[in-house]
Every structure is written in structure tokens, then in C-alpha cells.
Amino acid sequence: MSTTKPSPRAPTLADLDALPPGIVGEVIEGVLYTMTKPRIRHQCTTRTIGGRIGDPFDHGRGGPGSWWIVTEPGIELPNTLEALHSRTPAASVMRAY
């Protein structure tokens, strides 16, 4: 993971959108951190874990069902100081009704 050079202004959603292909970024405590997209081993592990918890939680096969479990969701927040200080989760779990 690398950081950008210090800037006199806080990073914005436009800064994230301007990153080159194959690079993802997140703003943590006013600093833009960049990294390459996950490699195949990471993606396979994510898929395996998702498959194992998907049946019981998403589909109700051997579990409660009605949950949405999304790995590495793209979350866009308003361009506010509070939003820039929040973190994008590696996974998101929501109860679907």
C-alpha cells in the first residue's frame, strides 16, 4: 500500500476516480492510499469463503437466509469531511427483508 504525496487539500471522490486502471484507492483520515487490485489468490479465497457462507446466509440452505454478504463493496459517500474519514469495508453484511 502506498500513499500519495501530502496535499494542501483533502482527497475527494474525483481523486479516487482519477486513479489509473488496475489501481484502487481509499481515503483514511484525510490521506489517499493506493494499491493494486487484489491478485488471483485473494480473489479465489474470497470466492471460496463467500460460497461457504452464501448458502446458509444468502439462500437459507442450512442457515437463516435473507442476508446479503458482499465482498469489497464499492461505497460512495458524500464529499464531506466525515465521509472522507470513513473506511470502505472489506466486506459488508446486510439483512434483506
VOGU-3710 file (C-alpha; in Angstrom, 3 decimals, decimal comma):
1> msttkpspra> 0,000/0,000/0,000  1,321/3,432/-0,777  0,219/6,937/-0,004  0,116/9,924/-2,255  2,295/12,959/-1,671  0,926/15,253/1,020  -1,575/17,689/-0,422  -2,823/21,005/0,946  -6,398/19,829/0,319  -8,255/16,700/1,385
11> ptladldalp> -8,642/13,981/-1,287  -12,043/13,775/-2,970  -14,103/11,226/-4,854  -12,732/12,811/-8,049  -9,202/11,866/-6,903  -10,317/8,254/-6,483  -11,986/8,282/-9,909  -8,783/9,648/-11,493  -6,628/6,694/-10,411  -5,156/4,700/-13,316
21> pgivgevieg> -6,600/1,318/-14,372  -5,629/-1,519/-12,051  -5,152/0,797/-9,063  -7,711/1,129/-6,285  -7,695/3,667/-3,509  -9,299/4,645/-0,260  -9,229/7,755/1,869  -8,375/7,146/5,519  -8,117/10,072/7,924  -7,691/12,519/5,048
31> vlytmtkpri> -4,912/10,568/3,282  -5,359/8,851/-0,099  -3,935/5,310/0,000  -3,483/3,409/-3,259  -2,815/-0,242/-4,062  -3,093/-2,669/-6,940  -6,281/-4,650/-7,358  -6,374/-7,986/-5,499  -4,454/-10,845/-7,120  -5,938/-14,198/-8,104
41> rhqcttrtig> -5,128/-15,941/-4,783  -7,038/-13,271/-2,861  -9,957/-13,451/-5,285  -10,140/-17,267/-5,065  -10,078/-17,152/-1,264  -12,828/-14,533/-1,240  -14,944/-16,612/-3,614  -14,463/-19,781/-1,519  -15,423/-18,077/1,734  -18,353/-16,359/0,033
51> grigdpfdhg> -19,609/-19,665/-1,338  -19,426/-21,380/2,037  -21,344/-18,669/3,880  -23,573/-17,776/0,938  -25,702/-20,915/1,014  -26,734/-20,686/4,680  -26,941/-16,900/4,965  -27,956/-15,754/1,466  -30,071/-18,707/0,376  -31,193/-20,269/3,666
61> rggpgswwiv> -29,694/-23,713/2,947  -28,698/-24,864/6,441  -28,961/-21,363/7,896  -31,210/-18,351/8,410  -31,204/-16,987/4,828  -32,248/-13,451/3,804  -28,780/-11,905/4,277  -26,714/-10,134/1,617  -22,976/-10,629/2,054  -20,984/-8,526/-0,393
71> tepgielpnt> -17,188/-8,637/-0,585  -15,282/-5,426/-1,222  -18,333/-3,291/-1,955  -17,893/-0,019/-3,802  -19,314/2,543/-1,425  -19,599/6,176/-2,391  -20,298/8,677/0,337  -20,992/12,381/0,030  -17,883/14,518/-0,282  -17,894/15,651/3,337
81> lealhsrtpa> -15,216/15,640/5,998  -16,995/12,838/7,844  -17,251/10,739/4,675  -13,595/11,231/3,811  -12,626/9,955/7,251  -14,722/6,792/6,988  -13,341/3,498/5,756  -14,610/1,309/2,954  -15,154/-2,131/4,470  -13,586/-5,267/3,038
91> asvmray> -16,999/-6,905/3,395  -20,499/-5,756/4,022  -23,335/-7,736/5,587  -26,932/-6,561/5,313  -30,173/-8,145/6,396  -32,587/-8,320/3,441  -36,278/-8,231/4,286
//
